[in-house]
């Protein structure tokens, strides 16, 4: 193996100064020359050609505006919307008068089609389907908000007592005040849900709001409110109690376009409100300190999110009665389908909730049961699986 001699670096020699002249400064040859301006890197100041977001995204740019969406979320939403559309057509053809999917589509799109089929599809069954879509989406959005607030998959309004509060408020209006008016029952449901949320908040707050404490207190408050409602049912006239108990099972029967209008308007307003609180809620999931550093007002955001979540739950309770477990399951299913890090994907969660409730209503019509009974049976199995999965994860 041959070796090559290395050339030694000779130090710079400074000439001796002439008599009477100051010595010349010694210059370090290794130091950078600060008199020269640095040359900017190529492409400096320009946006990079490609940014890796860790997920495949689609970008849309028009007239100075840009929109970037997750590709998987778009595909999941498209699949969910297609499933809702197909199942909705099957639901509209199910009943004592059976209709084929072709007859259903013709009755919906052609005003001059068979009057009998159009009466059955449009006037009788379409309001029920639209109520299932609205109520399922509202419960899913409410569940997504409360699961983000509590940072726990069990933090849905029917678990932490808010649905029980809405049910108790509506029962007071129907049983004690003797009013079955839709708006009066809705107002009582909203007041009852807000009172339950306030009570849970006051009992669970101990120098802060711990998610686990909030869930435990909510379960206890919900049990107490359910006991009060049962006491009211036993203390009033049997006919009124039977009417309230039938409504409490959660049924989509007997609803028309008259009741659909206020529910649709309320759903649109509350959905827009929930969209406004999504971004700060996602930042709060990183912790209060990080969110406050980003300019988020934590207490105001939590209050606003709680109000909109309770209002969505009260909207459903006033319209069709308490429907359990949709708010619990829909955000978790949507999160797993989109592989997101948060349940606050409003559109996938809403479509998942709508699909769950439409499926439950389809099964309820064939089994001749209230839709609330079907969701309780299926939701109980899901809750058992979720608890077992959490226990296995913590071991």
C-alpha positions as a Markdown table, in Angstrom:
| # | Residue | x | y | z |
|---|---|---|---|---|
| 1 | Unk | 0.0 | 0.0 | 0.0 |
| 2 | Unk | 1.6 | 3.3 | -1.2 |
| 3 | Unk | 1.3 | 6.4 | 0.8 |
| 4 | Unk | 1.3 | 9.9 | -0.7 |
| 5 | Unk | 3.2 | 12.7 | 1.1 |
| 6 | Unk | 1.0 | 15.4 | 2.3 |
| 7 | Unk | 1.9 | 19.0 | 1.7 |
| 8 | Unk | 2.4 | 21.0 | 4.8 |
| 9 | Unk | 0.6 | 24.3 | 4.9 |
| 10 | Unk | 3.1 | 27.1 | 5.4 |
| 11 | Unk | 2.0 | 30.0 | 7.6 |
| 12 | Unk | 1.5 | 33.4 | 6.0 |
| 13 | Unk | 4.6 | 35.5 | 6.3 |
| 14 | Unk | 4.0 | 39.2 | 7.0 |
| 15 | Unk | 6.8 | 41.5 | 5.7 |
| 16 | Unk | 8.6 | 43.6 | 8.3 |
| 17 | Unk | 7.4 | 47.2 | 8.4 |
| 18 | Unk | 9.6 | 50.1 | 7.4 |
| 19 | Unk | 10.9 | 52.3 | 10.1 |
| 20 | Unk | 8.2 | 54.7 | 11.3 |
| 21 | Unk | 5.2 | 52.7 | 9.8 |
| 22 | Unk | 2.7 | 50.9 | 11.9 |
| 23 | Unk | 2.7 | 47.1 | 11.7 |
| 24 | Unk | 0.4 | 45.6 | 9.1 |
| 25 | Unk | -2.5 | 43.6 | 10.6 |
| 26 | Unk | -2.2 | 39.9 | 10.7 |
| 27 | Unk | -4.9 | 38.3 | 8.6 |
| 28 | Unk | -6.1 | 34.8 | 9.4 |
| 29 | Unk | -6.3 | 32.9 | 6.1 |
| 30 | Unk | -8.9 | 30.5 | 7.6 |
| 31 | Unk | -11.4 | 33.2 | 8.5 |
| 32 | Unk | -14.2 | 34.0 | 6.1 |
| 33 | Unk | -14.0 | 37.2 | 4.1 |
| 34 | Unk | -16.7 | 39.4 | 5.5 |
| 35 | Unk | -16.3 | 42.0 | 2.8 |
| 36 | Unk | -17.9 | 39.8 | 0.3 |
| 37 | Unk | -21.7 | 39.6 | 0.2 |
| 38 | Unk | -23.1 | 36.0 | 0.7 |
| 39 | Unk | -24.5 | 34.5 | -2.4 |
| 40 | Unk | -28.2 | 33.5 | -1.8 |
| 41 | Unk | -29.0 | 29.8 | -2.2 |
| 42 | Unk | -30.8 | 29.0 | -5.5 |
| 43 | Unk | -34.5 | 29.3 | -5.2 |
| 44 | Unk | -34.3 | 31.1 | -1.9 |
| 45 | Unk | -37.6 | 32.9 | -0.9 |
| 46 | Unk | -39.6 | 30.7 | -3.3 |
| 47 | Unk | -42.1 | 28.1 | -2.0 |
| 48 | Unk | -40.9 | 24.6 | -2.3 |
| 49 | Unk | -42.0 | 22.6 | -5.2 |
| 50 | Unk | -43.5 | 19.8 | -3.0 |
| 51 | Unk | -44.5 | 19.6 | 0.7 |
| 52 | Unk | -44.9 | 16.2 | 2.3 |
| 53 | Unk | -48.0 | 16.3 | 4.6 |
| 54 | Unk | -47.6 | 12.7 | 5.5 |
| 55 | Unk | -50.9 | 12.0 | 3.7 |
| 56 | Unk | -51.9 | 12.2 | 0.0 |
| 57 | Unk | -53.7 | 15.4 | -0.6 |
| 58 | Unk | -55.5 | 17.1 | -3.4 |
| 59 | Unk | -55.0 | 20.9 | -4.0 |
| 60 | Unk | -57.5 | 23.2 | -5.8 |
| 61 | Unk | -56.4 | 26.7 | -6.8 |
| 62 | Unk | -58.6 | 29.2 | -8.5 |
| 63 | Unk | -58.5 | 33.1 | -8.6 |
| 64 | Unk | -55.9 | 33.5 | -5.9 |
| 65 | Unk | -57.6 | 31.0 | -3.5 |
| 66 | Unk | -56.3 | 27.6 | -2.6 |
| 67 | Unk | -58.0 | 24.6 | -1.0 |
| 68 | Unk | -56.2 | 21.4 | 0.1 |
| 69 | Unk | -58.1 | 18.3 | 1.1 |
| 70 | Unk | -57.1 | 14.9 | 2.2 |
| 71 | Unk | -57.7 | 12.4 | -0.5 |
| 72 | Unk | -58.7 | 9.5 | 1.8 |
| 73 | Unk | -61.3 | 11.7 | 3.5 |
| 74 | Unk | -62.8 | 12.7 | 0.2 |
| 75 | Unk | -63.0 | 9.0 | -1.0 |
| 76 | Unk | -64.5 | 8.0 | 2.4 |
| 77 | Unk | -67.1 | 10.7 | 2.2 |
| 78 | Unk | -68.0 | 9.7 | -1.4 |
| 79 | Unk | -68.4 | 6.1 | -0.3 |
| 80 | Unk | -70.5 | 7.0 | 2.7 |
| 81 | Unk | -72.7 | 9.4 | 0.6 |
| 82 | Unk | -73.3 | 6.6 | -2.0 |
| 83 | Unk | -74.2 | 4.1 | 0.7 |
| 84 | Unk | -76.7 | 6.6 | 2.3 |
| 85 | Unk | -78.2 | 7.2 | -1.1 |
| 86 | Unk | -78.6 | 3.5 | -1.9 |
| 87 | Unk | -80.0 | 2.7 | 1.5 |
| 88 | Unk | -82.3 | 5.7 | 1.4 |
| 89 | Unk | -83.9 | 4.4 | -1.8 |
| 90 | Unk | -84.4 | 1.0 | -0.2 |
| 91 | Unk | -85.9 | 2.6 | 2.9 |
| 92 | Unk | -88.4 | 4.6 | 0.8 |
| 93 | Unk | -89.6 | 1.4 | -0.8 |
| 94 | Unk | -90.0 | -0.6 | 2.4 |
| 95 | Unk | -93.2 | -0.8 | 4.3 |
| 96 | Unk | -96.7 | -2.1 | 4.1 |
| 97 | Unk | -96.8 | -0.9 | 0.4 |
| 98 | Unk | -93.6 | -2.3 | -1.1 |
| 99 | Unk | -92.1 | -0.4 | -4.1 |
| 100 | Unk | -89.1 | -1.3 | -6.3 |
| 101 | Unk | -86.1 | 1.0 | -6.4 |
| 102 | Unk | -87.1 | 2.1 | -9.9 |
| 103 | Unk | -90.6 | 3.1 | -8.8 |
| 104 | Unk | -89.0 | 5.1 | -5.9 |
| 105 | Unk | -86.6 | 7.0 | -8.2 |
| 106 | Unk | -89.4 | 7.7 | -10.7 |
| 107 | Unk | -91.7 | 8.9 | -7.9 |
| 108 | Unk | -89.0 | 11.3 | -6.6 |
| 109 | Unk | -87.9 | 12.7 | -9.9 |
| 110 | Unk | -91.1 | 12.7 | -12.0 |
| 111 | Unk | -94.0 | 14.8 | -10.7 |
| 112 | Unk | -96.3 | 13.3 | -13.3 |
| 113 | Unk | -95.6 | 9.7 | -12.2 |
| 114 | Unk | -98.1 | 7.3 | -10.5 |
| 115 | Unk | -100.0 | 9.4 | -7.9 |
| 116 | Unk | -100.2 | 6.5 | -5.5 |
| 117 | Unk | -96.5 | 5.8 | -5.6 |
| 118 | Unk | -95.7 | 9.5 | -5.3 |
| 119 | Unk | -98.1 | 9.8 | -2.3 |
| 120 | Unk | -96.4 | 7.0 | -0.5 |
| 121 | Unk | -92.8 | 8.0 | -1.3 |
| 122 | Unk | -92.9 | 11.8 | -1.1 |
| 123 | Unk | -95.6 | 12.6 | 1.4 |
| 124 | Unk | -95.4 | 9.7 | 3.8 |
| 125 | Unk | -91.9 | 8.3 | 3.8 |
| 126 | Unk | -89.6 | 11.0 | 2.6 |
| 127 | Unk | -90.0 | 13.2 | 5.8 |
| 128 | Unk | -89.0 | 10.1 | 7.9 |
| 129 | Unk | -85.9 | 9.6 | 5.8 |
| 130 | Unk | -84.9 | 13.2 | 6.0 |
| 131 | Unk | -85.4 | 13.2 | 9.7 |
| 132 | Unk | -83.1 | 10.1 | 10.0 |
| 133 | Unk | -80.4 | 11.9 | 8.0 |
| 134 | Unk | -80.6 | 15.1 | 10.0 |
| 135 | Unk | -80.8 | 13.4 | 13.4 |
| 136 | Unk | -78.0 | 11.0 | 12.6 |
| 137 | Unk | -75.7 | 13.8 | 11.4 |
| 138 | Unk | -76.6 | 16.0 | 14.4 |
| 139 | Unk | -75.8 | 13.2 | 16.9 |
| 140 | Unk | -72.5 | 12.4 | 15.2 |
| 141 | Unk | -71.3 | 16.0 | 15.2 |
| 142 | Unk | -72.4 | 16.4 | 18.9 |
| 143 | Unk | -70.5 | 13.2 | 19.8 |
| 144 | Unk | -67.4 | 14.3 | 17.9 |
| 145 | Unk | -67.4 | 17.6 | 19.8 |
| 146 | Unk | -67.8 | 16.0 | 23.3 |
| 147 | Unk | -65.2 | 13.3 | 22.6 |
| 148 | Unk | -62.7 | 16.0 | 21.6 |
| 149 | Unk | -63.6 | 18.0 | 24.7 |
| 150 | Unk | -63.2 | 15.1 | 27.1 |
| 151 | Unk | -60.3 | 13.5 | 25.0 |
| 152 | Unk | -62.0 | 10.1 | 25.6 |
| 153 | Unk | -64.0 | 7.9 | 23.2 |
| 154 | Unk | -66.6 | 7.4 | 25.9 |
| 155 | Unk | -67.3 | 11.2 | 26.1 |
| 156 | Unk | -70.6 | 11.2 | 24.1 |
| 157 | Unk | -73.7 | 13.1 | 25.3 |
| 158 | Unk | -75.7 | 10.0 | 26.0 |
| 159 | Unk | -73.0 | 8.7 | 28.3 |
| 160 | Unk | -72.2 | 11.8 | 30.2 |
| 161 | Unk | -75.8 | 12.7 | 31.0 |
| 162 | Unk | -76.6 | 15.5 | 28.5 |
| 163 | Unk | -79.1 | 13.4 | 26.6 |
| 164 | Unk | -80.8 | 12.5 | 29.9 |
| 165 | Unk | -81.0 | 16.2 | 30.7 |
| 166 | Unk | -82.7 | 16.9 | 27.4 |
| 167 | Unk | -85.1 | 14.0 | 27.9 |
| 168 | Unk | -85.9 | 15.2 | 31.5 |
| 169 | Unk | -86.6 | 18.8 | 30.2 |
| 170 | Unk | -88.9 | 17.5 | 27.5 |
| 171 | Unk | -90.7 | 15.2 | 29.9 |
| 172 | Unk | -91.4 | 18.1 | 32.2 |
| 173 | Unk | -93.0 | 20.1 | 29.4 |
| 174 | Unk | -95.1 | 17.2 | 28.3 |
| 175 | Unk | -96.1 | 15.7 | 31.7 |
| 176 | Unk | -96.2 | 18.7 | 34.0 |
| 177 | Unk | -97.1 | 21.5 | 31.7 |
| 178 | Unk | -99.3 | 19.3 | 29.5 |
| 179 | Unk | -98.0 | 20.6 | 26.2 |
| 180 | Unk | -97.0 | 18.5 | 23.2 |
| 181 | Unk | -96.2 | 21.4 | 21.0 |
| 182 | Unk | -93.1 | 20.8 | 19.0 |
| 183 | Unk | -91.4 | 24.1 | 19.8 |
| 184 | Unk | -92.3 | 23.9 | 23.5 |
| 185 | Unk | -90.9 | 20.4 | 23.8 |
| 186 | Unk | -87.8 | 21.6 | 21.9 |
| 187 | Unk | -87.3 | 24.5 | 24.3 |
| 188 | Unk | -87.7 | 22.2 | 27.3 |
| 189 | Unk | -85.2 | 19.8 | 25.8 |
| 190 | Unk | -82.7 | 22.5 | 25.3 |
| 191 | Unk | -83.1 | 23.9 | 28.8 |
| 192 | Unk | -82.8 | 20.5 | 30.3 |
| 193 | Unk | -79.7 | 19.6 | 28.4 |
| 194 | Unk | -78.1 | 23.0 | 29.3 |
| 195 | Unk | -79.0 | 22.5 | 33.0 |
| 196 | Unk | -77.5 | 19.0 | 32.9 |
| 197 | Unk | -74.3 | 20.3 | 31.3 |
| 198 | Unk | -74.0 | 23.1 | 33.9 |
| 199 | Unk | -74.5 | 20.7 | 36.7 |
| 200 | Unk | -71.9 | 18.2 | 35.4 |
| 201 | Unk | -69.4 | 21.1 | 34.9 |
| 202 | Unk | -69.9 | 22.4 | 38.4 |
| 203 | Unk | -69.6 | 19.0 | 40.0 |
| 204 | Unk | -66.6 | 17.9 | 38.0 |
| 205 | Unk | -64.6 | 21.2 | 38.2 |
| 206 | Unk | -61.8 | 21.0 | 40.8 |
| 207 | Unk | -59.1 | 23.5 | 39.8 |
| 208 | Unk | -59.5 | 22.2 | 36.3 |
| 209 | Unk | -61.7 | 19.9 | 34.2 |
| 210 | Unk | -60.2 | 16.4 | 34.1 |
| 211 | Unk | -61.8 | 14.3 | 31.3 |
| 212 | Unk | -62.1 | 11.1 | 33.4 |
| 213 | Unk | -63.8 | 13.0 | 36.3 |
| 214 | Unk | -66.2 | 14.7 | 33.8 |
| 215 | Unk | -67.3 | 11.3 | 32.5 |
| 216 | Unk | -67.8 | 9.7 | 35.9 |
| 217 | Unk | -69.8 | 12.8 | 37.2 |
| 218 | Unk | -71.8 | 12.8 | 33.9 |
| 219 | Unk | -72.8 | 9.2 | 34.3 |
| 220 | Unk | -73.9 | 9.8 | 37.9 |
| 221 | Unk | -75.9 | 13.0 | 36.8 |
| 222 | Unk | -77.5 | 11.1 | 33.9 |
| 223 | Unk | -78.6 | 8.3 | 36.3 |
| 224 | Unk | -80.1 | 10.8 | 38.7 |
| 225 | Unk | -82.0 | 12.6 | 35.9 |
| 226 | Unk | -83.3 | 9.3 | 34.5 |
| 227 | Unk | -84.7 | 8.5 | 38.0 |
| 228 | Unk | -86.5 | 11.9 | 38.1 |
| 229 | Unk | -88.0 | 11.2 | 34.7 |
| 230 | Unk | -89.2 | 7.7 | 35.8 |
| 231 | Unk | -90.7 | 9.3 | 38.9 |
| 232 | Unk | -92.6 | 11.8 | 36.7 |
| 233 | Unk | -93.9 | 8.9 | 34.5 |
| 234 | Unk | -95.3 | 7.1 | 37.6 |
| 235 | Unk | -96.9 | 10.2 | 39.1 |
| 236 | Unk | -99.0 | 11.4 | 36.1 |
| 237 | Unk | -102.1 | 10.1 | 34.3 |
| 238 | Unk | -101.5 | 6.7 | 32.7 |
| 239 | Unk | -102.5 | 7.9 | 29.2 |
| 240 | Unk | -100.0 | 10.8 | 29.3 |
| 241 | Unk | -97.3 | 8.5 | 30.8 |
| 242 | Unk | -97.9 | 6.0 | 27.9 |
| 243 | Unk | -97.6 | 8.8 | 25.3 |
| 244 | Unk | -94.3 | 10.1 | 26.9 |
| 245 | Unk | -92.9 | 6.6 | 27.2 |
| 246 | Unk | -93.6 | 5.9 | 23.5 |
| 247 | Unk | -91.9 | 9.1 | 22.6 |
| 248 | Unk | -89.0 | 8.2 | 24.9 |
| 249 | Unk | -88.3 | 5.0 | 22.9 |
| 250 | Unk | -87.1 | 7.2 | 20.0 |
| 251 | Unk | -89.3 | 6.8 | 17.0 |
| 252 | Unk | -89.3 | 8.4 | 13.5 |
| 253 | Unk | -92.9 | 7.6 | 12.8 |
| 254 | Unk | -95.6 | 10.2 | 12.4 |
| 255 | Unk | -93.3 | 13.0 | 11.4 |
| 256 | Unk | -94.1 | 15.2 | 8.4 |
| 257 | Unk | -92.8 | 18.3 | 6.6 |
| 258 | Unk | -94.4 | 20.5 | 9.2 |
| 259 | Unk | -91.9 | 19.3 | 11.8 |
| 260 | Unk | -89.1 | 19.0 | 9.3 |
| 261 | Unk | -88.8 | 22.7 | 8.6 |
| 262 | Unk | -87.8 | 23.9 | 12.1 |
| 263 | Unk | -85.5 | 20.9 | 12.6 |
| 264 | Unk | -83.7 | 21.5 | 9.3 |
| 265 | Unk | -83.2 | 25.2 | 10.0 |
| 266 | Unk | -81.9 | 24.5 | 13.5 |
| 267 | Unk | -79.5 | 21.8 | 12.1 |
| 268 | Unk | -78.0 | 24.1 | 9.5 |
| 269 | Unk | -77.4 | 26.9 | 12.0 |
| 270 | Unk | -75.9 | 24.6 | 14.6 |
| 271 | Unk | -73.7 | 22.8 | 12.0 |
| 272 | Unk | -72.3 | 26.2 | 10.9 |
| 273 | Unk | -71.7 | 27.1 | 14.5 |
| 274 | Unk | -69.9 | 23.7 | 15.1 |
| 275 | Unk | -67.6 | 24.4 | 12.1 |
| 276 | Unk | -66.4 | 27.6 | 13.7 |
| 277 | Unk | -65.3 | 25.8 | 16.9 |
| 278 | Unk | -63.6 | 22.8 | 15.2 |
| 279 | Unk | -60.2 | 24.5 | 14.6 |
| 280 | Unk | -59.7 | 25.8 | 18.1 |
| 281 | Unk | -60.9 | 22.5 | 19.5 |
| 282 | Unk | -58.2 | 20.7 | 17.5 |
| 283 | Unk | -55.6 | 23.0 | 18.9 |
| 284 | Unk | -56.9 | 22.4 | 22.4 |
| 285 | Unk | -56.3 | 18.7 | 21.9 |
| 286 | Unk | -52.6 | 19.5 | 22.0 |
| 287 | Unk | -53.0 | 21.0 | 25.5 |
| 288 | Unk | -54.1 | 24.2 | 27.0 |
| 289 | Unk | -50.6 | 25.8 | 27.1 |
| 290 | Unk | -50.0 | 25.1 | 23.4 |
| 291 | Unk | -53.4 | 26.3 | 22.4 |
| 292 | Unk | -53.2 | 29.5 | 24.5 |
| 293 | Unk | -49.8 | 30.2 | 22.9 |
| 294 | Unk | -51.5 | 30.0 | 19.5 |
| 295 | Unk | -54.1 | 32.6 | 20.6 |
| 296 | Unk | -57.0 | 30.2 | 21.6 |
| 297 | Unk | -59.2 | 31.3 | 24.4 |
| 298 | Unk | -59.6 | 28.0 | 26.1 |
| 299 | Unk | -62.5 | 28.7 | 28.4 |
| 300 | Unk | -64.6 | 30.5 | 25.8 |
| 301 | Unk | -64.0 | 27.8 | 23.2 |
| 302 | Unk | -65.0 | 25.0 | 25.6 |
| 303 | Unk | -68.2 | 27.0 | 26.6 |
| 304 | Unk | -69.1 | 27.5 | 23.0 |
| 305 | Unk | -68.4 | 23.9 | 22.0 |
| 306 | Unk | -70.5 | 22.7 | 25.0 |
| 307 | Unk | -73.4 | 24.9 | 24.0 |
| 308 | Unk | -73.5 | 23.8 | 20.4 |
| 309 | Unk | -73.1 | 20.1 | 21.4 |
| 310 | Unk | -76.0 | 20.3 | 23.9 |
| 311 | Unk | -78.1 | 22.2 | 21.3 |
| 312 | Unk | -77.6 | 19.5 | 18.7 |
| 313 | Unk | -78.5 | 16.8 | 21.2 |
| 314 | Unk | -81.6 | 18.8 | 22.3 |
| 315 | Unk | -82.6 | 19.2 | 18.6 |
| 316 | Unk | -82.7 | 15.5 | 18.1 |
| 317 | Unk | -84.4 | 14.7 | 21.5 |
| 318 | Unk | -87.1 | 17.3 | 20.8 |
| 319 | Unk | -87.8 | 15.9 | 17.3 |
| 320 | Unk | -87.7 | 12.1 | 17.7 |
| 321 | Unk | -86.9 | 11.4 | 21.4 |
| 322 | Unk | -83.7 | 10.2 | 22.9 |
| 323 | Unk | -81.7 | 8.0 | 20.5 |
| 324 | Unk | -78.7 | 6.3 | 22.1 |
| 325 | Unk | -75.2 | 5.3 | 21.0 |
| 326 | Unk | -75.2 | 7.0 | 17.6 |
| 327 | Unk | -73.2 | 9.9 | 19.1 |
| 328 | Unk | -70.9 | 7.4 | 20.7 |
| 329 | Unk | -70.1 | 5.2 | 17.7 |
| 330 | Unk | -70.2 | 7.5 | 14.7 |
| 331 | Unk | -67.2 | 9.7 | 15.4 |
| 332 | Unk | -65.0 | 6.7 | 16.2 |
| 333 | Unk | -66.0 | 4.8 | 13.1 |
| 334 | Unk | -65.4 | 7.9 | 11.0 |
| 335 | Unk | -62.0 | 8.4 | 12.6 |
| 336 | Unk | -61.0 | 4.8 | 11.8 |
| 337 | Unk | -62.2 | 5.1 | 8.2 |
| 338 | Unk | -60.3 | 8.3 | 7.5 |
| 339 | Unk | -57.3 | 7.3 | 9.7 |
| 340 | Unk | -57.4 | 10.7 | 11.3 |
| 341 | Unk | -55.7 | 11.8 | 14.5 |
| 342 | Unk | -58.9 | 13.5 | 15.8 |
| 343 | Unk | -62.7 | 12.8 | 15.8 |
| 344 | Unk | -63.3 | 16.4 | 14.7 |
| 345 | Unk | -63.8 | 15.5 | 11.0 |
| 346 | Unk | -67.2 | 17.0 | 10.7 |
| 347 | Unk | -68.3 | 15.8 | 7.3 |
| 348 | Unk | -67.1 | 12.2 | 7.6 |
| 349 | Unk | -68.6 | 12.0 | 11.1 |
| 350 | Unk | -72.0 | 13.5 | 10.0 |
| 351 | Unk | -72.2 | 11.1 | 7.0 |
| 352 | Unk | -71.3 | 8.1 | 9.2 |
| 353 | Unk | -74.0 | 9.1 | 11.8 |
| 354 | Unk | -76.6 | 9.6 | 9.0 |
| 355 | Unk | -75.7 | 6.1 | 7.6 |
| 356 | Unk | -76.0 | 4.5 | 11.0 |
| 357 | Unk | -79.4 | 6.0 | 11.7 |
| 358 | Unk | -80.8 | 5.3 | 8.2 |
| 359 | Unk | -79.6 | 1.7 | 8.6 |
| 360 | Unk | -81.2 | 1.4 | 12.0 |
| 361 | Unk | -84.5 | 2.9 | 10.7 |
| 362 | Unk | -84.5 | 0.4 | 7.8 |
| 363 | Unk | -84.1 | -2.5 | 10.2 |
| 364 | Unk | -86.7 | -1.0 | 12.6 |
| 365 | Unk | -89.3 | -0.8 | 9.8 |
| 366 | Unk | -88.7 | -4.4 | 8.9 |
| 367 | Unk | -88.8 | -5.5 | 12.5 |
| 368 | Unk | -91.7 | -3.1 | 13.4 |
| 369 | Unk | -89.7 | -1.6 | 16.3 |
| 370 | Unk | -88.9 | 2.0 | 17.3 |
| 371 | Unk | -85.5 | 3.1 | 15.9 |
| 372 | Unk | -84.2 | 3.8 | 19.4 |
| 373 | Unk | -84.6 | 0.2 | 20.4 |
| 374 | Unk | -82.5 | -0.9 | 17.4 |
| 375 | Unk | -79.7 | 1.6 | 18.2 |
| 376 | Unk | -79.7 | 0.6 | 21.9 |
| 377 | Unk | -79.3 | -3.1 | 21.0 |
| 378 | Unk | -76.5 | -2.5 | 18.5 |
| 379 | Unk | -74.9 | 0.3 | 20.5 |
| 380 | Unk | -74.7 | -1.9 | 23.6 |
| 381 | Unk | -72.6 | -4.4 | 21.7 |
| 382 | Unk | -70.4 | -1.6 | 20.4 |
| 383 | Unk | -69.9 | -0.2 | 23.9 |
| 384 | Unk | -68.9 | -3.6 | 25.3 |
| 385 | Unk | -66.3 | -4.0 | 22.5 |
| 386 | Unk | -65.0 | -0.5 | 23.1 |
| 387 | Unk | -64.6 | -1.0 | 26.9 |
| 388 | Unk | -62.8 | -4.4 | 26.2 |
| 389 | Unk | -60.5 | -2.8 | 23.7 |
| 390 | Unk | -59.6 | 0.1 | 26.1 |
| 391 | Unk | -58.9 | -2.4 | 28.9 |
| 392 | Unk | -56.7 | -4.6 | 26.6 |
| 393 | Unk | -54.8 | -1.5 | 25.5 |
| 394 | Unk | -54.0 | -0.3 | 29.0 |
| 395 | Unk | -52.7 | -3.7 | 30.2 |
